[in-house]
Amino acid sequence: MIMLDGFSSYRTVTFLSSKSADTTLKVFKLYQTEAECQTGKKMKQVRLDMGREWYNTTWEQYRKDQGLDFQFTMPYAYQQNGTAEHTMCTILDRACLAMAESGMVLKYWADAISTIVYVQNLIPSSQQPSTIPAELWFRQRQNVSHLHPFGATAYTHIPSDLNLSKLFPQSVKVALLGYFGHDSYKLLEKNTGAVFRSHDVIFEEGTTHYAKQPTPISFTDENNPFPYRPSNQTQVSSENRSNDTMDKLDQELIGPPLQVIAP
């Protein structure tokens, strides 16, 4: 569930266990409290589509209690909520790219989306090109020096209290899954699958991506996705082409030479 502030373009994402009216309304109440606290302004208007998860009596009763103005878009008229729709497409596209570049398995898709949303809030938007959404939302200057690519290789320090011996390794190799603000990171230890939080991290600033070069693909008659070939096209091997064959091929594809008869 993605919520977008119309003025600052600040995005908030929440992953739902279900799309019931009670679940979505609970998430919206938390978002409304946070939005009014951070911006210092009262929420007045909300634009939604005609989804059954919020177009119901539960949400309607809450609207009346809070005095909110709900603007529902027409069915199949996505352009009426174009900013939100474009935001969702952009987030999904960049999350797919981050997953492909990092080589992370599919079960970490939610972490990829959360990371993309976090980074998007630190990038100027087309609506406010002179500032970033997080500055308008939190009303303070933001620091971006802690940002690193999703899935980047890093090494986190093992506290001395957890080390059983001085000969044990002092750090462990991890991959970046996300952020906990500006001070700490969400990390994955790939060998054990453990996910934990740490602030004492050193990132590899060299080659950190999984996809280094596009993999060449060759097709055979069995797996060729484009099996259609025009019936009038003649296929000739490039290794055994003789002059006679080339002349015959030219006549079939181009036609006989043009003959001009003088009057």
C-alpha positions in Angstrom: 0.0 0.0 0.0 1.7 3.2 -1.2 0.6 6.6 0.1 1.8 9.8 -1.6 1.8 13.3 -0.2 0.4 15.6 -2.9 2.6 18.6 -1.9 6.0 17.2 -1.1 5.7 13.9 -3.1 6.9 12.0 0.0 6.1 8.3 -0.4 5.2 5.8 2.3 4.9 2.1 1.7 3.3 -0.5 3.9 3.0 -4.2 3.1 -0.4 -5.6 4.0 -1.3 -9.1 5.2 -4.7 -8.7 3.6 -6.6 -6.1 1.6 -9.6 -6.0 4.0 -11.2 -2.7 4.9 -10.1 -3.0 8.6 -6.5 -3.7 7.6 -6.2 -0.8 5.1 -8.0 1.6 7.4 -5.7 0.8 10.3 -2.7 1.5 8.1 -4.2 4.8 6.9 -4.9 6.0 10.4 -1.2 5.5 11.3 -0.2 7.4 8.1 -2.6 10.2 8.9 -1.2 10.6 12.4 2.4 10.6 11.1 1.6 13.0 8.2 -0.1 15.6 10.5 2.7 15.3 13.0 5.6 15.7 10.6 4.1 18.4 8.4 2.2 20.3 11.1 -0.9 20.5 8.9 -4.3 19.0 9.0 -5.2 16.4 6.4 -8.2 17.5 4.4 -8.4 15.6 1.1 -7.6 12.1 0.0 -7.7 10.8 -3.6 -8.5 7.0 -4.0 -9.6 4.7 -6.7 -12.7 2.6 -6.6 -11.0 -0.4 -5.0 -13.2 -2.4 -2.6 -10.6 -2.2 0.1 -11.4 1.5 0.7 -14.7 2.1 -1.2 -16.9 0.6 1.6 -19.0 1.5 4.6 -16.0 1.3 7.1 -14.0 3.9 5.3 -17.1 6.0 4.7 -17.9 6.1 8.4 -14.3 7.1 9.2 -14.5 9.9 6.6 -17.6 11.3 8.2 -16.0 11.2 11.7 -12.8 12.9 10.5 -14.4 15.4 8.1 -12.2 14.3 5.3 -12.9 14.8 1.6 -12.6 11.5 -0.3 -12.2 11.9 -4.1 -12.7 8.6 -5.9 -11.5 8.2 -9.4 -13.8 6.8 -12.1 -13.4 3.0 -12.9 -10.7 2.4 -15.5 -9.7 6.1 -15.5 -6.2 5.7 -14.1 -5.2 9.1 -15.5 -7.4 10.8 -12.9 -4.9 9.6 -10.3 -1.9 9.8 -12.6 0.7 10.9 -10.1 0.1 7.9 -7.8 -0.2 5.5 -10.7 3.1 6.7 -12.2 4.8 6.5 -8.8 3.8 2.8 -8.5 5.1 2.0 -11.9 8.4 3.7 -11.3 8.9 2.0 -7.9 8.2 -1.5 -9.4 10.4 -0.9 -12.4 13.3 0.3 -10.2 12.8 -2.6 -7.7 13.0 -5.1 -10.6 16.2 -3.5 -11.8 17.7 -3.5 -8.3 16.8 -7.2 -7.9 18.4 -8.1 -11.2 21.5 -6.0 -10.6 22.1 -7.3 -7.1 21.4 -10.9 -7.8 19.2 -11.2 -4.7 16.6 -14.0 -4.7 13.0 -13.2 -5.2 11.9 -13.5 -1.6 13.6 -10.2 -0.8 11.4 -8.2 -3.2 9.8 -6.3 -0.3 13.2 -5.1 0.9 13.9 -3.9 -2.6 10.7 -1.9 -2.8 11.3 -0.4 0.6 14.8 0.6 -0.3 13.6 2.2 -3.6 11.0 4.2 -1.8 13.5 5.4 0.8 15.9 6.5 -2.0 13.1 8.1 -4.0 12.3 10.3 -1.0 15.9 11.7 -1.2 15.7 12.6 -4.9 14.1 15.8 -6.2 10.7 15.2 -7.9 9.3 16.9 -11.0 6.8 18.7 -8.9 9.5 20.1 -6.5 12.7 20.1 -8.6 14.6 22.5 -6.2 14.3 20.3 -3.1 13.7 16.7 -2.1 10.5 15.2 -0.6 12.2 14.2 2.7 13.2 17.8 3.4 9.6 19.1 2.9 8.2 16.2 5.0 10.6 16.3 7.9 11.3 20.1 7.6 15.0 19.7 7.9 18.1 19.2 5.7 18.8 15.6 4.6 22.2 13.8 4.2 22.6 11.3 1.4 26.2 10.2 2.1 25.0 6.9 3.6 23.3 5.7 0.4 24.6 2.6 -1.3 23.3 0.3 -4.0 20.7 -2.4 -3.0 22.5 -5.7 -2.4 25.9 -4.0 -2.2 28.6 -6.1 -0.6 29.7 -4.9 2.9 31.5 -6.0 6.0 30.1 -5.4 9.4 32.1 -5.5 12.6 31.4 -8.2 15.2 31.3 -6.7 18.7 34.0 -7.9 21.0 31.3 -9.1 23.4 30.2 -11.7 20.9 33.7 -12.9 19.9 34.6 -16.1 21.7 38.3 -15.8 20.7 40.8 -13.2 19.6 41.6 -15.4 16.7 38.1 -15.4 15.3 37.2 -13.1 12.4 36.5 -9.5 13.4 33.8 -8.9 10.7 31.3 -10.8 8.6 30.5 -10.4 4.9 27.0 -9.2 4.3 24.7 -7.7 1.7 22.7 -4.5 2.0 18.9 -5.0 2.3 17.8 -1.5 3.5 18.1 1.4 5.9 17.1 2.3 9.4 17.3 6.0 9.0 20.7 7.6 8.5 22.5 5.7 11.3 22.1 2.0 10.6 21.6 -0.6 7.9 19.5 -3.7 7.4 22.0 -6.4 6.4 21.8 -10.0 5.1 24.3 -12.7 5.8 23.9 -14.9 2.7 25.4 -18.1 4.1 23.0 -18.4 7.0 20.2 -16.2 5.8 20.3 -14.2 9.0 19.0 -10.6 8.8 20.1 -8.1 11.4 20.8 -4.4 12.0 24.1 -2.7 12.3 25.7 0.7 12.1 29.4 -0.3 12.0 29.6 -1.2 8.3 32.2 -0.8 5.6 31.1 -1.1 2.0 33.0 -2.3 -1.0 33.1 0.8 -3.3 34.4 -1.2 -6.3 32.4 -3.7 -8.4 29.4 -4.5 -6.2 26.8 -5.5 -8.8 25.9 -9.0 -9.9 25.0 -8.2 -13.5 28.3 -7.1 -15.0 27.7 -7.9 -18.7 24.7 -9.0 -20.7 24.6 -12.7 -21.2 24.6 -13.7 -24.9 21.6 -15.8 -25.9 21.5 -18.2 -28.8 18.3 -19.8 -30.2 17.8 -23.2 -31.7 14.9 -24.5 -33.7 13.4 -25.8 -30.4 13.6 -22.7 -28.3 13.4 -20.0 -31.0 10.8 -17.4 -29.8 10.5 -16.1 -33.4 10.0 -19.3 -35.5 8.1 -17.6 -38.3 10.0 -17.2 -41.6 8.4 -15.9 -44.8 7.9 -18.7 -47.4 9.5 -16.7 -50.2 12.7 -16.1 -48.2 15.6 -18.3 -49.2 18.1 -19.2 -46.4 21.7 -19.7 -47.5 24.6 -20.8 -45.3 27.1 -18.0 -44.9 30.0 -20.5 -45.1 29.2 -22.1 -48.4 27.9 -19.3 -50.6 29.1 -19.5 -54.2 28.7 -16.8 -56.8 26.0 -18.8 -58.6 24.0 -19.1 -55.4 24.3 -15.4 -54.7 23.2 -14.5 -58.2 20.2 -16.8 -57.8 19.4 -15.4 -54.4 19.5 -11.8 -55.8 17.1 -12.7 -58.6 14.6 -14.3 -56.1 14.7 -11.4 -53.7 15.2 -8.4 -56.0 13.7 -9.8 -59.3 15.1 -9.8 -62.8 17.2 -6.9 -64.0 15.3 -4.0 -65.5 15.5 -4.0 -69.4 15.2 -0.7 -71.1 14.2 -0.8 -74.8 14.8 2.3 -76.9 11.9 3.5 -79.0 
